[in-house]
Amino acid sequence: MPPTHPSSASGISRLHQDAAKVAAYEIARTDLWLLRHHPDPAPLAGWLLLDARRHLAGPLAFSDREALSWGQAVRHASQLVQRLTGCDRVYAIAFGEGAPHLHLHLIPRWSSDPLTATWSVADLYRSVAAGKGPAADPQRVRELVALSREWVERSQLQPVMPA
């Protein structure tokens, strides 16, 4: 198996260890994956993140079990984004340079909204991160997290993520 990233203390790894920080945005977790909403300031309501629970930089370092589970986890999380937002598509983007711990951005895309078009969504992300553009309404983000958890509890999205 290829090595994980040399830094064992990535920001994502530290976030996973801080229950208070994760609690507000966590939607579901298994022993392999953590599904959460993008924290405030979120670029868009419904912008979810699928994180590897184990510290690894990306699919090159997957165990066989992670590799087998990954596709289903991405599909279920993407379906959740679409159900929450009514978007036309869901972009899935992972770079891993800013935080060398796998976290897949699942981004709602509406064909009628040019801010969510292809690479424009990256400009939107940078604008919000720099405090130069409007973030998603934090109340709406909290509502979507609560709704997601409710669906998970009632098993309306069963299985939300495979183990």
N, C-alpha and C positions, 0 to 999 in steps of 0.2 A: 504494500500500500504506500503511495507517495506520502511524504511527511506533511504534517499540518504546518501552518505558518509558524515561524520561530517565536513570535511574540505570544506568550500564553496569557497575557493580560490585556486583550483587546477591549475596546470600549463596549462591544456587544457582550463579551464574556462577563465584564464587570456589571453590565446592566442586568444580565440574567441572575447574578448573585445578589442584586439589590431588589428584594421582594417589593418594597414600597414603590420604587420607580416603575417596575413592570406591572404592578397590580392595576393601575389606572387604565392601562391600554391592553392588557392581556385578554385574548379571546378564548384560546384553547392551547393545550400543551399535551404532548406525549413524551415518552422518554427520548424521542429523536428530534422533535420539532416544537417550536414555539410560534404560535400565530398571534400577532398583535397589531393594533392600529399604530400608524405613525404617530409619535408623540407630538404634542404641541410645541412649536407651531407646525401644524400639519399643512402641507401644500394643498391637499384636497381631502374632504371628508370621504372616507372609504378607501384611503390609501393604506393598504395593509403591508405588513412585513412578515415573511416566513423565515424564521431563523433556525439554523442548526443548533441543537442544544449542546452538542460537543464542539469544542473549539477546533474549527477547521476552516481553511481559506476558501474551499469550494469543492465541486464534484470530483476533482482529481483525488481528493483525500477521502472520499466516501468509503465506508465499509460496504460489504455486499448487502447487508440489511438496509443501510441508508440508501444505497443506489436503487434497490427494489421498491422502497417506500416513497422516494422523492417524487416521482411522476404523479402518483395519486395524491400526495399532499399538496402539490402545486395545483392540480386540477380542482380539488375540493376547496382550497383557499380562493382560487380564481372564481369559482362558482359563487362563493360567498360574496366577493367584491361585487359581482354583477347583480346578485340578488339584493344586496344592501343599497346599491346606487342606481340601478336601472341603466347602467352604462351599456354602450354598444360592444365594447371590447375591453379586454384587460391586458395591459402591457406587463411583462415580467422582465425586470432588469436587475442584474447583480454585477457589480464591478469589483468590490472588495478592496479597493485601494485605500479608501478613507478609514475603513475598519476591516482589518484582515480576518473577519469572522463571517462566514456565509450568512447573509441576510438578503433575501430576494424581495425586491420592491414589487408589489402587485398594485398597479396604478389604473384607476378607472379612466376609460377613454370614451368620450362622447363625440360622435362625428360632427355635431353641431357646435362644438366648443373648440375654437382654434388654440386655446391655451393648453389643451390636452393632446394636440396633434404631435405625432412623432417626436422629434427632438425639442419641440416647444415645451414639452413637459419638463425637460431638464432646465430650461430657462426659468420656468415657473418655480421649480425646486430651489434653484440658486437665489432667485429674487426673494422668496419667502425666508430662506435661511439667512440672507443678508439683512432682513428687516426692511426691504425695499418694496415688497409686494404684500398684498393681503393674504393672510393665512385663512385656512378653513375655520369656520365658527367652532370654537372649543366646545360649546354646548352641543352642537350637532355631532361632533366627534364622540362625546360622551354618550349621546343617544344611540349612535351606531354600535358602539362597544356594548352597551347594555342590551340592545336588540340582538346582536350576534350571540352574546352569552345566553340569552333567553332561548334562541333557536337551538343552540347546542344542548342546553339542558332538556329541552322538549324533544330532542333528537330529530328535529325537522331537517337537519343537515347531516344525518347519520350515514356513514361515519364522516365527521368533520375532517379528521386527518387520520390516516392509518398509523398504527404503531410501528 
